[in-house]
Amino acid sequence: QVQLRESGGGLVQAGGSLRLSCAASSSTYSMGWFRQAPGKEREFAAAIDWSSIRLLYADSVKGRFTISRDIAKMTVYLQMNSLKPEDTAVYYCVAGPGGTMRARDYDYWGQGTQVTVSS
């Protein structure tokens, strides 16, 4: 069982930046982030594989968000720049075989951290 602990959420103005962190209790192949806005379905945001070679981004965040990981610290980061009000959501850290944009390919999920972007 892998436990994931997210941090870094908060309130920011549009155009601002936030960095989310997620520490895993043990190593996993892929890690990533999903998000869920109020009244909307959960959606994929970004993912990264063990080697940090394969990076995946949703079109809605491409060019603004950057995912990275520190293998030694078993931590994944999501640097979010040029934030928009539509980025407001609960962001969930995920881990597992993954490597895709499908939620079912990730076995472990964090509790979520709230990101709110004001206009």
Backbone torsions as a table, in degrees:
resi	resn	phi	psi	omega
1	GLN	NA	127.2	179.3
2	VAL	-104.2	129.2	175.6
3	GLN	-103.1	139.9	-178.6
4	LEU	-120.6	133.4	-179.5
5	ARG	-124.6	112.8	-178.1
6	GLU	-92.0	154.3	173.7
7	SER	-155.4	163.5	173.7
8	GLY	106.6	-5.4	178.3
9	GLY	-70.5	171.4	178.6
10	GLY	162.6	-164.3	-179.0
11	LEU	-107.4	132.3	-179.5
12	VAL	-144.5	152.6	177.1
13	GLN	-80.3	155.0	176.9
14	ALA	-55.1	138.3	-176.8
15	GLY	91.8	-12.1	-178.4
16	GLY	-84.7	-173.2	-176.0
17	SER	-132.3	152.5	171.9
18	LEU	-144.3	154.1	173.5
19	ARG	-125.1	121.7	175.7
20	LEU	-93.5	145.4	176.0
21	SER	-126.7	150.6	177.0
22	CYS	-143.7	116.9	179.4
23	ALA	-100.6	130.0	178.8
24	ALA	-98.8	150.5	-179.2
25	SER	-79.5	-18.4	174.6
26	SER	-153.6	166.4	-174.0
27	SER	-74.0	147.0	177.6
28	THR	-137.2	163.1	-176.7
29	TYR	-71.2	-57.7	-179.4
30	SER	-115.8	147.0	173.0
31	MET	-134.2	158.5	-178.0
32	GLY	-172.3	-167.2	-177.5
33	TRP	-138.6	135.2	167.3
34	PHE	-116.7	165.8	177.3
35	ARG	-144.9	154.8	178.6
36	GLN	-139.8	117.7	178.1
37	ALA	-89.0	157.0	179.7
38	PRO	-55.9	128.7	177.5
39	GLY	75.5	5.6	-178.7
40	LYS	-121.1	163.7	177.7
41	GLU	-77.1	155.7	175.8
42	ARG	-63.2	140.7	-179.7
43	GLU	-136.9	152.2	177.9
44	PHE	-70.6	143.3	175.6
45	ALA	-116.3	-56.9	-176.3
46	ALA	-161.3	156.4	177.3
47	ALA	-151.4	157.9	-178.4
48	ILE	-144.2	142.1	179.5
49	ASP	-92.0	-179.1	-174.8
50	TRP	-57.6	-41.3	-174.2
51	SER	-83.7	-5.6	-175.2
52	SER	63.7	18.2	177.4
53	ILE	-89.4	-43.2	-177.9
54	ARG	-92.2	112.0	178.1
55	LEU	-116.6	136.5	177.6
56	LEU	-122.8	139.5	177.8
57	TYR	-136.5	142.5	169.4
58	ALA	-69.6	149.0	179.8
59	ASP	-58.1	-32.1	-175.9
60	SER	-69.5	-18.2	-178.3
61	VAL	-117.5	-8.7	-176.3
62	LYS	-59.2	133.0	-179.2
63	GLY	89.3	-14.3	178.9
64	ARG	-115.5	-33.6	-178.8
65	PHE	-106.5	146.2	176.2
66	THR	-132.7	126.2	177.8
67	ILE	-101.7	141.9	178.1
68	SER	-150.3	166.8	177.6
69	ARG	-146.2	153.6	174.8
70	ASP	-114.7	105.1	-176.1
71	ILE	-60.5	-43.9	-177.0
72	ALA	-61.4	-36.5	-179.4
73	LYS	-91.2	-4.9	-177.8
74	MET	52.7	44.6	-175.8
75	THR	-127.5	140.5	174.5
76	VAL	-116.2	146.1	-178.2
77	TYR	-123.0	151.4	172.2
78	LEU	-131.5	105.5	176.4
79	GLN	-86.6	120.6	-176.4
80	MET	-115.3	115.4	179.8
81	ASN	-115.1	164.7	178.5
82	SER	48.6	47.9	-175.7
83	LEU	-65.0	145.9	-179.3
84	LYS	-121.3	155.9	177.8
85	PRO	-54.9	-31.9	179.6
86	GLU	-72.7	-5.4	172.8
87	ASP	-82.7	-7.5	178.6
88	THR	-60.0	124.6	-176.3
89	ALA	-177.6	169.3	166.3
90	VAL	-88.7	127.3	-177.9
91	TYR	-103.0	127.9	-177.7
92	TYR	-111.7	130.1	172.9
93	CYS	-82.0	140.2	180.0
94	VAL	-132.3	157.6	179.0
95	ALA	-153.0	153.2	179.2
96	GLY	149.3	-164.8	178.7
97	PRO	-57.0	-42.4	170.2
98	GLY	41.0	-131.9	-177.9
99	GLY	78.4	8.2	-180.0
100	THR	-133.7	-177.1	176.4
101	MET	-99.1	8.8	-176.7
102	ARG	-95.3	130.1	-179.1
103	ALA	-60.3	-34.4	-175.4
104	ARG	-68.7	-11.6	179.6
105	ASP	-89.5	3.4	178.4
106	TYR	-117.7	125.0	-173.5
107	ASP	-85.4	-27.0	-171.4
108	TYR	-122.4	138.6	-177.3
109	TRP	-132.1	141.1	174.1
110	GLY	-82.3	178.8	-178.2
111	GLN	-77.8	-19.7	179.4
112	GLY	99.9	149.9	176.1
113	THR	-134.8	136.5	-174.4
114	GLN	-82.0	132.0	171.6
115	VAL	-120.1	123.4	179.6
116	THR	-123.7	125.2	-179.8
117	VAL	-114.1	117.7	-178.7
118	SER	-91.9	148.1	-178.3
119	SER	-90.0	NA	NA
